Amino acid sequence: MIEAGHPLNDRGLIKPIDTGERRQGAIIIADTGQEKPELGRVIEVGPGRKTEIGAFIGPEDIQVKAGDVILIPKIGTIRTEIDGEEYYITQFKEILGTVEYEED
């Protein structure tokens, strides 16, 4: 059994958020007819990394923190399954932005 580990460098461990069905007027659009939104909740932030010129970028320099909901890029994100659950791993420079999201 594989258990969730810790992200390295300037990467983050992200749990995808299932936004469910979307309504457009009175019509329900099934998941099969659309791309799923690329939203996720940050679980953990890596310890940081040194840049090419030797400066250190630490967790305090990364603009997101554990618990934030972010928009995940379609390219550059590693999708993996750990202990039966899906997770994303991505570098924080690839994140498109934070999102205000309230679960129903």
Backbone bond lengths (Angstrom), bond angles and torsions (degrees), N, CA, C in turn:
res aa  C-N    CA-C-N  psi(-1)  N-CA   C-N-CA  omega(-1)  CA-C   N-CA-C  phi
1 M - - - 1.447 - - 1.527 108.57 -
2 I 1.324 115.92 132.89 1.460 121.73 177.53 1.518 107.92 -99.69
3 E 1.316 117.12 132.72 1.456 121.41 176.72 1.511 108.58 -111.76
4 A 1.333 115.92 154.79 1.462 120.90 -179.47 1.522 109.74 -58.43
5 G 1.329 115.55 133.53 1.448 121.11 178.14 1.513 110.22 -101.87
6 H 1.307 115.97 -147.41 1.448 121.67 -178.81 1.524 109.20 -121.38
7 P 1.328 117.93 139.43 1.458 120.15 178.33 1.525 110.49 -69.46
8 L 1.307 116.30 147.71 1.455 121.96 178.95 1.519 110.36 -101.66
9 N 1.325 115.68 160.67 1.463 123.90 174.72 1.523 111.76 51.70
10 D 1.334 117.03 -131.54 1.464 120.80 -177.79 1.525 110.94 -102.21
11 R 1.319 115.08 40.86 1.455 120.73 178.37 1.525 109.41 -106.94
12 G 1.323 114.70 163.86 1.451 119.84 178.16 1.507 111.10 -132.05
13 L 1.319 115.44 150.09 1.453 122.98 174.33 1.523 106.49 -97.04
14 I 1.324 116.46 123.92 1.452 122.14 -171.91 1.517 109.95 -127.53
15 K 1.319 116.22 133.86 1.466 121.82 176.56 1.521 107.75 -98.12
16 P 1.339 118.09 120.39 1.469 119.62 179.90 1.525 111.60 -62.25
17 I 1.317 115.10 148.86 1.466 121.82 177.42 1.521 107.64 -107.95
18 D 1.320 115.96 125.02 1.467 121.37 176.81 1.515 107.27 -87.02
19 T 1.323 116.49 112.46 1.464 120.78 -177.80 1.519 112.40 -86.30
20 G 1.323 118.38 -3.68 1.464 121.98 176.63 1.504 113.27 70.76
21 E 1.322 115.29 -154.76 1.462 121.54 -178.30 1.519 110.70 -75.93
22 R 1.315 115.38 154.32 1.461 121.47 174.07 1.515 108.25 -115.43
23 R 1.309 115.83 143.12 1.459 121.39 176.70 1.510 109.30 -106.87
24 Q 1.305 115.03 139.74 1.450 120.88 172.34 1.519 105.39 -129.04
25 G 1.328 116.85 102.33 1.455 120.41 -171.43 1.512 108.47 66.80
26 A 1.322 117.04 -127.91 1.457 121.21 178.91 1.519 111.83 -98.76
27 I 1.335 117.05 7.08 1.455 121.43 -177.16 1.525 109.25 -100.46
28 I 1.325 116.62 129.62 1.465 121.43 175.39 1.515 107.44 -92.87
29 I 1.319 116.46 126.27 1.455 121.22 179.27 1.526 107.39 -95.25
30 A 1.323 117.06 115.38 1.460 121.21 -177.90 1.519 110.57 -69.45
31 D 1.343 116.08 152.87 1.464 121.35 178.83 1.517 112.29 -58.75
32 T 1.324 117.95 -28.35 1.460 120.11 -177.38 1.518 112.43 -68.60
33 G 1.334 117.87 -19.12 1.452 120.52 -176.97 1.516 113.96 -101.93
34 Q 1.319 117.90 9.77 1.449 120.50 -178.15 1.519 110.61 -149.02
35 E 1.303 115.48 160.63 1.456 119.35 173.87 1.515 108.10 -78.66
36 K 1.325 116.44 140.96 1.457 120.00 177.93 1.523 109.49 -72.15
37 P 1.309 116.45 141.55 1.469 118.84 176.29 1.523 110.16 -61.18
38 E 1.296 115.46 145.09 1.448 120.79 -179.41 1.520 109.25 -97.03
39 L 1.325 115.87 69.53 1.455 121.45 177.70 1.515 109.65 -109.25
40 G 1.318 116.42 147.04 1.450 119.97 176.72 1.512 111.16 -155.06
41 R 1.325 115.34 156.69 1.464 122.01 177.56 1.530 108.31 -102.79
42 V 1.322 116.12 128.97 1.461 121.46 179.99 1.525 108.43 -68.13
43 I 1.331 116.59 123.00 1.454 122.38 178.19 1.524 110.26 -91.48
44 E 1.329 115.18 -45.40 1.463 120.06 -177.58 1.520 110.34 -154.50
45 V 1.319 115.45 146.06 1.457 123.07 178.55 1.518 108.29 -107.46
46 G 1.336 116.71 137.88 1.466 121.11 178.37 1.531 111.83 -66.89
47 P 1.340 117.21 170.31 1.468 121.76 -175.50 1.520 114.59 -74.91
48 G 1.318 118.51 -10.41 1.461 121.24 -179.73 1.520 110.90 110.52
49 R 1.354 115.67 -177.31 1.458 120.25 -178.94 1.520 109.70 -154.86
50 K 1.320 114.88 164.32 1.460 120.82 173.42 1.519 108.70 -90.62
51 T 1.331 115.96 140.04 1.458 120.69 176.64 1.528 109.26 -79.71
52 E 1.310 115.14 176.28 1.465 120.83 -179.90 1.526 112.16 -62.12
53 I 1.350 117.46 -25.79 1.469 120.30 -179.79 1.530 112.57 -97.06
54 G 1.347 116.61 5.37 1.459 120.98 173.94 1.516 115.89 95.62
55 A 1.335 118.40 -2.02 1.461 120.53 176.54 1.523 109.21 -74.72
56 F 1.323 116.34 146.35 1.462 120.34 -179.42 1.519 110.28 -98.27
57 I 1.337 116.19 129.19 1.462 122.66 173.96 1.525 105.99 -105.81
58 G 1.322 116.47 109.95 1.461 121.26 -177.43 1.512 112.50 -102.21
59 P 1.335 116.73 178.22 1.466 120.85 -179.06 1.532 112.61 -57.50
60 E 1.328 117.19 -31.18 1.466 119.59 179.78 1.530 111.95 -70.74
61 D 1.331 117.91 -17.80 1.466 122.25 178.26 1.527 112.44 -88.19
62 I 1.309 116.63 -16.60 1.461 121.52 -179.39 1.517 107.65 -81.95
63 Q 1.311 117.80 134.32 1.459 121.91 -169.79 1.525 115.41 -81.33
64 V 1.325 117.97 3.17 1.458 120.41 175.63 1.521 108.80 -125.87
65 K 1.329 114.90 160.29 1.461 120.32 -179.88 1.523 109.26 -137.25
66 A 1.306 116.68 169.28 1.461 121.45 178.34 1.526 109.32 -55.25
67 G 1.325 115.67 133.66 1.451 122.08 -179.83 1.517 113.80 100.59
68 D 1.340 118.27 -20.91 1.464 121.22 178.85 1.522 110.66 -68.81
69 V 1.335 115.95 146.24 1.463 121.39 173.97 1.521 106.29 -99.91
70 I 1.332 115.12 129.20 1.461 120.87 -174.23 1.518 111.01 -126.40
71 L 1.313 114.77 159.47 1.456 121.85 173.70 1.520 107.28 -92.80
72 I 1.326 116.29 120.03 1.453 123.36 -174.67 1.530 109.76 -89.16
73 P 1.325 118.50 132.70 1.464 119.83 175.36 1.526 110.84 -70.71
74 K 1.317 116.67 148.37 1.464 119.89 178.59 1.522 112.06 -73.64
75 I 1.325 116.45 -29.73 1.462 120.81 -179.57 1.522 108.71 -109.72
76 G 1.317 116.72 136.70 1.451 120.59 177.45 1.517 113.79 97.35
77 T 1.322 116.65 -0.07 1.458 121.08 179.34 1.519 109.10 -104.57
78 I 1.306 116.09 130.00 1.466 120.97 176.92 1.520 107.69 -90.03
79 R 1.315 116.00 126.64 1.460 121.09 176.55 1.518 107.75 -104.60
80 T 1.322 115.94 132.30 1.449 119.96 -178.13 1.519 110.28 -144.84
81 E 1.297 116.17 160.42 1.457 121.43 176.21 1.516 108.17 -114.04
82 I 1.308 116.03 126.32 1.460 121.62 179.50 1.520 107.74 -125.89
83 D 1.319 116.30 120.54 1.460 122.87 179.89 1.531 111.54 51.87
84 G 1.340 115.97 42.19 1.455 121.48 175.83 1.519 115.53 81.28
85 E 1.331 118.02 1.71 1.461 120.99 179.46 1.515 110.10 -118.93
86 E 1.339 115.93 145.24 1.462 121.09 -178.67 1.529 110.39 -84.45
87 Y 1.327 115.45 139.67 1.465 122.55 176.06 1.520 108.73 -138.01
88 Y 1.331 115.79 157.76 1.456 122.72 172.07 1.520 107.87 -114.16
89 I 1.316 115.92 148.19 1.465 121.95 171.39 1.519 106.19 -128.83
90 T 1.318 116.81 127.22 1.459 120.29 -178.84 1.518 110.40 -149.08
91 Q 1.319 115.71 156.98 1.454 120.45 172.47 1.523 107.25 -77.97
92 F 1.303 116.78 142.80 1.453 119.31 -175.64 1.516 113.62 -69.73
93 K 1.325 118.57 -20.55 1.470 119.24 175.93 1.526 111.46 -68.56
94 E 1.329 117.60 -15.22 1.463 122.03 -179.62 1.526 113.12 -90.45
95 I 1.327 118.75 -10.98 1.456 121.35 -177.56 1.517 110.08 -70.30
96 L 1.323 116.05 136.65 1.460 121.73 -175.44 1.522 112.82 -82.25
97 G 1.324 118.67 -29.02 1.450 120.91 179.75 1.511 111.99 166.24
98 T 1.329 115.42 173.17 1.459 120.78 175.17 1.526 108.01 -97.03
99 V 1.319 115.49 158.23 1.453 121.20 -175.20 1.533 108.42 -134.56
100 E 1.333 116.06 137.40 1.471 119.81 171.09 1.520 106.19 -80.21
101 Y 1.314 116.93 118.21 1.472 120.36 -175.76 1.521 108.72 -140.40
102 E 1.321 116.03 126.96 1.454 121.50 175.32 1.507 108.26 -116.95
103 E 1.326 115.30 128.99 1.460 119.70 179.05 1.516 109.01 -76.70
104 D 1.342 115.85 144.25 1.473 120.54 -178.82 1.490 111.75 -69.76
